[in-house]
């Protein structure tokens, strides 16, 4: 296996800078990564408990570049859920923050660096690993599901190269971490910027904290990434009034942003000489599958865009045939070298080879316009039948957000659509609005007011957790 990154190529240049003043050059990163991987000494499975810190990034770089296979999980994952994952996959080592070591009393400390510790688990059984298996990421964020996506070295490298090409990245970039690195979007930023010798600004702070913006400005960050919720919060923070002269690029993925918010950030970027790039992806395709060229951001608001370099999109209609006419919906299928090997649900699955063969049925319903730009209109599974009428829950959410600019998510079962909001005063008017828009039987609609919309670490909505509220209704 060849190394994905040649850190020595950028020797002397800054690789990582954190908010505490720690500074790691590419040659130091290379030597520290080699030291860690040599301590392990062979190809095996390691659980990497991720945090946006230098030690976490160092461990990831060491494992990937030396053929050690990391399972990327949040360091904040609940103890019981983490234990279940460990019992399922029996890793030989853990790489985790020093403050987490106390929870693993029976394991021996093998190595320490940058506030991270390598623990030997002591598990006797070892599952064989497929030769091309390079990385394992979770599909569920914070629920602790044993279902992992199996990514190959080719997947990681090909997707990183594609991102470099369409974002036109070079060694002058200084991206700041706004996403957890156990999330494939956050990981893709690391992968692609390492390829070009850029400087990663590492912080565990969020956009709602003043320390984040202090670090952002002091270190002259050139880009950041965010999910739709990130941009909703930025809009409330009066982001457009901030003076950020070094900011070049804002990227958005992790779900569909409302057309209104899309337009607002696209116009801001155009006026300020910056780039706003909407992207589309999934862990099953390593990270990215599509992007909207920034010069089209205003004209094609609401669009996901076109396939990334090296990838191809097409739609499969309800009749099982390829969709050839514009504005006709079908399931989006992606083909490319970044389509991952498949899933693992137990340790014995780690020996499995390539089960997807470069083709992924995304489960997203989409259409393309006359210019070939794709628009995601919903999820295959995000539909309900309301008294015989098919209702797209994503469209309901978009309608409500567009009208009221509130946080909302719809869920439910056939003939019972529940609208979850956080503000009691909107309960009746939102329900009435949806009834008027859909012109369906009012008995099917209920509003449920909850304190927080459940989300994972990366800001994605946890739809499964909403089912427990279905009987606690308002209106």
Phi, psi and omega per residue, in radians:
X1 nan 2.209 3.091
X2 -1.450 2.625 3.085
X3 -1.118 2.482 3.089
X4 -1.317 -0.675 -3.108
X5 -2.047 2.447 3.030
X6 -1.838 1.495 -3.064
X7 -1.128 -0.553 -3.120
X8 -1.129 -0.394 3.105
X9 -1.042 -0.488 -3.103
X10 -1.970 0.501 -3.092
X11 -0.913 2.305 3.136
X12 1.607 -0.301 -3.130
X13 -1.536 2.579 -3.137
X14 -1.152 2.220 3.095
X15 -1.767 -0.825 -3.055
X16 -2.367 2.340 3.019
X17 -2.325 2.279 3.109
X18 -1.927 3.071 -3.033
X19 -1.265 -0.157 -3.119
X20 -1.747 0.135 3.094
X21 1.591 0.043 3.091
X22 -1.293 2.464 -2.981
X23 -2.423 2.141 -3.099
X24 -2.154 2.132 3.088
X25 -1.470 2.925 -3.094
X26 -1.138 -0.620 3.114
X27 -1.218 -0.625 3.066
X28 -1.190 -0.737 3.090
X29 -1.007 -0.744 -3.136
X30 -1.110 -0.806 -3.107
X31 -1.202 -0.687 3.122
X32 -1.173 -0.682 3.117
X33 -1.137 -0.719 3.111
X34 -1.124 -0.682 -3.136
X35 -1.092 -0.757 -3.135
X36 -1.166 -0.833 -3.093
X37 -1.150 -0.598 3.097
X38 -1.166 -0.515 3.121
X39 -1.135 -0.581 3.080
X40 -1.415 -0.902 2.936
X41 1.498 -0.099 -3.120
X42 -2.772 2.866 3.127
X43 -1.249 2.203 -3.137
X44 -2.828 -3.091 3.139
X45 -1.725 2.322 3.110
X46 -2.266 2.345 2.984
X47 -1.545 2.088 3.094
X48 -1.761 1.940 3.123
X49 -1.522 1.811 -2.868
X50 -1.498 2.494 3.015
X51 -2.596 2.583 3.129
X52 -1.314 1.341 3.117
X53 -2.422 2.782 -3.119
X54 -1.009 -0.755 -3.123
X55 -1.032 -0.665 3.139
X56 -1.172 -0.791 3.122
X57 -1.133 -0.717 3.097
X58 -0.996 -0.831 -3.139
X59 -1.056 -0.792 3.129
X60 -1.032 -0.835 -3.137
X61 -1.061 -0.735 -3.136
X62 -1.096 -0.808 -3.075
X63 -1.152 -0.850 -3.097
X64 -1.098 -0.748 -3.063
X65 -1.329 -0.162 -3.090
X66 -2.072 0.111 3.095
X67 1.449 0.137 3.022
X68 -1.479 2.376 -3.003
X69 -1.716 1.934 3.109
X70 -1.555 2.516 2.926
X71 -1.804 2.027 -3.029
X72 -1.567 1.980 3.096
X73 -2.317 2.741 3.132
X74 -1.234 2.450 3.075
X75 -1.233 -0.191 3.134
X76 -1.669 0.066 3.136
X77 -1.055 2.394 -3.105
X78 -0.997 2.532 -3.029
X79 -0.985 -0.757 -3.112
X80 -1.146 -0.717 -3.130
X81 -1.171 -0.721 3.103
X82 -1.116 -0.736 3.130
X83 -1.037 -0.744 3.136
X84 -1.095 -0.685 3.095
X85 -1.129 -0.751 3.133
X86 -1.082 -0.719 3.137
X87 -1.210 -0.444 3.133
X88 -1.342 -0.699 -3.004
X89 -1.933 -0.240 3.036
X90 0.829 1.049 -3.140
X91 -1.170 2.695 3.124
X92 -1.367 -0.519 -3.104
X93 -2.412 2.782 2.923
X94 -2.085 2.471 3.010
X95 -2.108 1.975 -2.928
X96 -2.595 2.811 3.101
X97 -1.061 2.551 -3.075
X98 -0.983 -0.636 -3.105
X99 -1.219 -0.223 3.132
X100 -1.581 -0.159 -3.035
X101 -1.070 -0.586 -3.070
X102 -1.034 -0.379 -3.124
X103 -1.424 -0.074 -3.065
X104 -2.216 1.040 -3.017
X105 -1.043 -0.523 -3.073
X106 -1.500 0.062 -3.070
X107 -1.868 2.561 -3.061
X108 -1.617 2.435 3.100
X109 -1.384 2.191 -3.093
X110 -1.884 -0.445 -3.022
X111 -2.921 2.647 3.083
X112 -2.406 2.493 3.044
X113 -2.875 2.331 3.041
X114 0.897 0.814 3.069
X115 1.194 0.258 3.047
X116 -2.048 2.654 -3.042
X117 -2.265 2.448 3.052
X118 -1.742 2.109 3.109
X119 -1.937 2.384 2.977
X120 -1.555 2.180 -3.011
X121 -1.305 -0.585 -3.094
X122 1.521 0.035 3.097
X123 -1.109 2.305 -3.075
X124 -1.368 -0.701 -3.066
X125 -1.403 2.426 3.080
X126 -2.243 2.248 3.121
X127 -1.499 2.370 3.094
X128 -1.142 2.570 -3.069
X129 -1.978 2.359 3.041
X130 -1.050 2.428 -3.019
X131 -0.978 -0.657 -3.074
X132 -1.602 -0.014 3.116
X133 -1.181 2.110 -3.094
X134 -1.984 -0.433 -2.938
X135 -2.827 2.525 3.073
X136 -2.223 2.259 3.129
X137 -2.229 2.640 -3.115
X138 -1.375 2.715 3.097
X139 -1.718 -0.198 -2.943
X140 -2.008 -0.035 3.132
X141 1.286 -1.651 -3.002
X142 -2.025 0.239 -3.085
X143 -1.621 -0.194 3.094
X144 1.327 0.341 3.095
X145 -1.077 2.454 3.121
X146 -1.295 -0.066 -3.100
X147 -1.337 2.051 -3.120
X148 -2.073 2.631 3.034
X149 -1.618 2.266 -3.136
X150 -1.640 1.965 -3.131
X151 -1.886 2.405 3.120
X152 -1.621 2.933 3.073
X153 -1.102 -0.680 3.101
X154 -1.100 -0.722 3.093
X155 -0.959 -0.893 -3.072
X156 -1.104 -0.838 -3.088
X157 -1.177 -0.784 -3.116
X158 -1.087 -0.757 -3.121
X159 -1.197 -0.656 3.103
X160 -1.122 -0.744 3.116
X161 -1.087 -0.713 3.140
X162 -1.118 -0.736 3.118
X163 -1.098 -0.755 3.083
X164 -0.988 -0.733 -3.085
X165 -1.179 -0.890 -3.032
X166 -1.375 -0.395 3.046
X167 -1.609 -0.099 3.121
X168 0.978 0.892 -3.098
X169 -1.377 2.577 3.030
X170 -2.549 -3.049 -3.021
X171 -1.328 -0.001 3.075
X172 -1.566 -0.073 -3.121
X173 -1.234 2.528 3.079
X174 -2.372 1.302 -3.128
X175 -1.281 2.519 3.092
X176 -1.880 2.499 -3.070
X177 -1.375 2.009 3.052
X178 -2.005 -0.043 -3.070
X179 -2.253 2.543 3.113
X180 -1.136 2.497 -3.041
X181 -1.399 -0.103 2.989
X182 -1.447 -0.119 3.105
X183 -1.652 2.337 -2.975
X184 -1.060 -0.500 3.092
X185 -1.132 -0.829 3.098
X186 -1.108 -0.674 3.138
X187 -1.171 -0.641 -3.126
X188 -1.130 -0.529 3.095
X189 -1.162 -0.730 3.085
X190 -1.126 -0.858 -3.088
X191 -0.997 -0.841 -3.048
X192 -1.273 -0.679 -3.103
X193 -1.299 -0.524 3.025
X194 -1.091 -0.585 -3.121
X195 -1.082 -0.565 -3.048
X196 -1.825 0.039 3.122
X197 1.327 0.539 3.117
X198 -1.362 2.984 3.123
X199 -1.842 2.050 3.135
X200 -1.551 2.234 3.090
X201 -1.678 1.964 -2.958
X202 -1.771 2.093 3.059
X203 -2.551 2.524 3.069
X204 -1.681 0.026 3.117
X205 -1.354 2.715 -3.140
X206 -1.827 2.963 -3.065
X207 -1.172 -0.244 3.121
X208 -1.523 -0.005 -3.105
X209 -1.861 2.395 -3.088
X210 -1.141 -0.507 3.133
X211 -1.094 -0.572 3.102
X212 -1.073 -0.824 -3.075
X213 -1.264 -0.518 3.046
X214 -1.111 -0.816 3.119
X215 -1.116 -0.745 3.121
X216 -0.956 -0.848 -3.081
X217 -1.316 -0.735 -3.133
X218 -1.056 -0.672 -3.065
X219 -1.691 0.099 3.037
X220 0.934 0.953 3.137
X221 -1.036 2.407 -3.116
X222 -1.776 -0.270 -3.121
X223 -2.768 2.788 2.979
X224 -2.635 2.818 3.101
X225 -2.127 2.710 3.131
X226 -2.746 2.694 3.007
X227 -1.517 3.000 -3.132
X228 -0.895 -0.706 -3.132
X229 -1.082 -0.619 3.091
X230 -1.006 -0.800 -3.091
X231 -1.276 -0.536 3.033
X232 -1.107 -0.720 3.126
X233 -1.212 -0.702 3.112
X234 -1.065 -0.669 3.116
X235 -1.078 -0.702 3.125
X236 -1.273 -0.431 -3.132
X237 -1.412 0.037 -3.067
X238 1.032 0.777 -3.134
X239 -0.950 -0.642 -3.035
X240 -1.147 -0.256 3.110
X241 -1.605 -0.157 -3.095
X242 -1.234 2.578 3.047
X243 -1.692 1.832 -3.102
X244 -2.268 1.258 -3.001
X245 -1.139 -0.412 -3.086
X246 -1.595 -0.184 3.138
X247 -1.176 2.198 3.129
X248 -1.890 -0.721 -2.934
X249 -2.389 2.376 2.978
X250 -2.079 2.210 3.094
X251 -1.982 2.633 -3.118
X252 -2.392 2.280 3.063
X253 -2.680 -2.922 3.092
X254 1.416 0.382 -3.126
X255 2.316 2.908 -3.065
X256 -1.480 2.214 3.058
X257 -1.439 2.625 3.124
X258 -1.135 2.554 3.098
X259 -0.971 -0.619 -3.131
X260 -1.132 -0.782 3.139
X261 -1.247 -0.660 3.054
X262 -0.951 -0.877 -3.108
X263 -1.098 -0.706 -3.103
X264 -1.064 -0.800 -3.135
X265 -1.316 -0.571 3.114
X266 -1.164 -0.739 3.118
X267 -1.138 -0.786 3.090
X268 -0.971 -0.829 -3.117
X269 -1.082 -0.739 -3.127
X270 -1.113 -0.740 -3.111
X271 -1.225 -0.555 -3.062
X272 -1.677 0.030 -3.133
X273 1.259 0.524 3.117
X274 -1.986 3.085 3.127
X275 -2.028 2.332 2.999
X276 -2.022 2.023 -3.015
X277 -2.089 1.899 3.038
X278 -1.398 2.361 -3.086
X279 -2.302 2.874 -3.103
X280 -2.398 2.361 -3.122
X281 -2.919 -3.044 3.129
X282 -2.899 2.707 3.094
X283 -1.045 -0.551 -3.119
X284 -1.210 -0.239 3.050
X285 -2.022 0.558 -3.099
X286 1.245 -1.015 3.043
X287 -2.813 -1.265 -2.974
X288 -1.777 2.470 3.005
X289 -2.143 -0.572 -3.074
X290 -2.479 2.804 3.073
X291 -2.691 2.709 3.069
X292 -1.827 1.972 3.131
X293 -0.897 2.336 -3.016
X294 -1.022 -0.502 3.119
X295 -1.224 -0.207 3.105
X296 -1.848 0.075 -2.995
X297 -1.055 -0.678 -3.140
X298 -1.393 -0.844 -3.089
X299 -1.051 -0.678 -3.045
X300 -1.913 0.729 -3.127
X301 -0.998 2.449 -3.118
X302 1.575 -0.218 -3.127
X303 -1.481 2.626 2.982
X304 -1.485 -0.576 3.027
X305 2.076 -2.366 -3.079
X306 -2.217 2.937 3.128
X307 -1.178 2.564 3.100
X308 -1.153 2.818 3.088
X309 -0.940 2.249 -3.127
X310 1.603 -0.147 -3.128
X311 -1.918 2.866 3.136
X312 -2.422 2.382 3.013
X313 -1.863 2.589 2.822
X314 -2.691 2.863 -3.091
X315 -1.977 2.449 3.036
X316 -1.931 2.102 -3.112
X317 -1.347 3.068 -3.130
X318 -1.056 -0.439 3.122
X319 -1.472 0.037 3.128
X320 1.457 0.057 -3.117
X321 -1.770 2.752 3.075
X322 -1.117 2.350 3.063
X323 -1.406 2.211 -3.121
X324 -2.031 -0.217 -3.103
X325 -1.736 2.376 3.086
X326 -1.025 2.695 3.074
X327 1.063 0.472 3.069
X328 -1.992 2.197 -3.032
X329 -1.409 2.670 3.056
X330 -2.933 3.008 3.090
X331 -1.355 2.332 -3.110
X332 -1.371 2.219 3.070
X333 -2.045 2.363 -3.136
X334 -2.062 2.476 3.066
X335 -2.260 2.325 3.138
X336 3.080 2.901 -3.105
X337 -1.220 -0.223 3.124
X338 -1.554 -0.043 3.057
X339 -1.165 2.218 -2.957
X340 -1.347 3.052 -3.024
X341 -1.212 -0.571 -3.065
X342 2.518 -2.803 -3.126
X343 -1.847 2.788 2.877
X344 -2.170 2.391 3.086
X345 -2.156 -0.083 3.088
X346 -2.743 2.857 -3.074
X347 -0.980 -0.620 -3.126
X348 -1.132 -0.309 -3.119
X349 -1.384 -0.171 -3.060
X350 -1.229 -0.232 3.108
X351 -1.579 -0.156 -3.093
X352 -1.124 2.575 3.124
X353 -1.596 -2.648 -3.080
X354 -1.400 1.948 -3.124
X355 -1.737 -0.186 -3.086
X356 -1.814 -0.421 3.076
X357 0.920 0.749 3.006
X358 1.392 0.156 -3.124
X359 -2.259 2.319 -3.093
X360 -2.281 2.106 2.957
X361 -1.450 1.944 -2.929
X362 -1.314 -0.415 -3.028
X363 1.435 -0.006 3.094
X364 -1.656 2.443 3.064
X365 -1.646 2.246 -3.029
X366 -2.492 3.005 2.986
X367 -2.575 2.860 3.057
X368 -2.151 2.650 -3.129
X369 -1.607 -3.057 -3.070
X370 -1.120 -0.358 3.135
X371 -1.642 0.013 3.107
X372 1.505 0.243 3.097
X373 -1.583 2.339 -3.052
X374 -1.619 2.513 3.099
X375 -2.181 2.204 3.049
X376 -1.447 2.195 -3.115
X377 -1.897 -0.167 3.088
X378 2.867 3.113 3.081
X379 -1.724 2.563 3.095
X380 -0.987 -0.632 -3.118
X381 -1.655 -0.059 -3.125
X382 -1.683 0.839 3.087
X383 -2.259 2.541 2.995
X384 -2.191 2.670 2.974
X385 -1.693 2.080 3.104
X386 -1.908 1.775 -3.103
X387 0.840 0.847 3.076
X388 1.544 -0.152 -3.141
X389 -1.758 2.273 -3.140
X390 -1.394 2.141 -3.084
X391 -2.048 2.223 3.116
X392 -1.520 1.962 -3.071
X393 -1.160 -0.582 3.100
X394 -1.133 -0.647 3.098
X395 -1.159 -0.678 3.088
X396 -1.046 -0.815 3.135
X397 -1.055 -0.749 -3.122
X398 -1.129 -0.707 3.114
X399 -1.045 -0.824 -3.096
X400 -1.162 -0.780 3.118
X401 -1.076 -0.707 -3.136
X402 -1.139 -0.576 -3.092
X403 -1.493 -0.712 -2.975
X404 -2.003 -0.188 -3.113
X405 0.932 0.822 3.108
X406 -2.140 2.824 3.071
X407 -1.357 2.260 -3.045
X408 -2.668 2.635 2.976
X409 -2.626 2.401 3.131
X410 -1.821 2.537 3.111
X411 -2.786 3.086 3.091
X412 2.557 -2.791 3.086
X413 -2.261 2.949 -3.109
X414 -0.901 2.340 -3.136
X415 1.266 0.072 3.119
X416 -2.457 1.702 -3.124
X417 -1.793 2.081 -3.138
X418 -1.783 2.284 -3.135
X419 -1.907 1.974 -3.083
X420 -1.670 2.175 3.084
X421 -2.364 2.975 -3.088
X422 -1.875 -0.244 -3.038
X423 -1.958 2.018 -3.093
X424 -0.957 -0.621 -3.020
X425 -1.183 -0.303 -3.136
X426 -1.627 -0.071 -2.972
X427 -0.941 -0.910 -3.068
X428 -1.340 -0.705 -3.053
X429 -1.249 -0.554 3.087
X430 -1.178 -0.766 3.126
X431 -1.083 -0.796 3.138
X432 -1.097 -0.663 3.133
X433 -1.086 -0.793 -3.123
X434 -1.166 -0.708 3.104
X435 -1.061 -0.754 3.141
X436 -1.137 -0.664 -3.109
X437 -1.268 -0.709 -3.073
X438 -1.518 -0.425 -3.107
X439 0.993 0.640 3.108
X440 -1.901 2.976 -3.082
X441 -0.968 2.081 -3.117
X442 -0.990 -0.436 -3.111
X443 -1.114 -0.319 -3.095
X444 -1.416 -0.226 -2.971
X445 -1.945 2.314 3.060
X446 -2.377 2.569 3.064
X447 -1.862 2.329 3.119
X448 -2.123 2.120 -3.139
X449 -1.664 2.117 3.125
X450 -2.225 2.796 -3.080
X451 -1.196 -0.721 -3.105
X452 -2.485 2.467 2.980
X453 -1.348 2.132 -3.083
X454 -1.147 2.257 -3.135
X455 -2.400 2.759 3.027
X456 -1.522 -3.050 -3.052
X457 -1.049 -0.498 -3.083
X458 -1.613 0.036 3.090
X459 1.625 0.069 3.105
X460 -1.396 2.474 -3.092
X461 -1.255 2.365 3.087
X462 -1.664 1.517 -3.046
X463 -1.056 -0.633 -3.083
X464 -1.076 -0.519 -3.098
X465 -1.314 -0.205 -3.118
X466 -1.346 -0.377 -3.039
X467 -1.061 -0.487 -3.108
X468 -1.195 -0.285 -3.128
X469 -1.624 -0.101 -2.945
X470 -0.979 -0.553 -3.105
X471 -1.548 -0.212 -3.123
X472 -1.665 1.363 -2.963
X473 -1.811 2.792 3.078
X474 -2.188 2.379 -3.121
X475 1.456 nan nan
